[in-house]
Amino acid sequence: MEEIGGRGELHLYQGAGHGFFNAESHRTLVIPEVDRFLESLDFIVTSEADQYK
């Protein structure tokens, strides 16, 4: 993936099974990490102030 300019990140959550983020209680842990990753790739803008840079 890196050879073609792609990037990935792995975040491990000890004791969490596949799809654990589907539970609302875990979503608050995962969504901010997803947002940070997508923002780092310029796929999304999470702050209105950042939209006008």
NORKA-V703264 format. One line per field, one symbol per residue. phi: phi as a letter, one per 20 degrees, with the letter a starting at -180 (. if undefined). A space follows every 50 residues. Layout:
phi: ???
This chain:
phi: .ffdnebcccddcgneegmgfffgfegfeegfffgfffffemebcecgff fdf
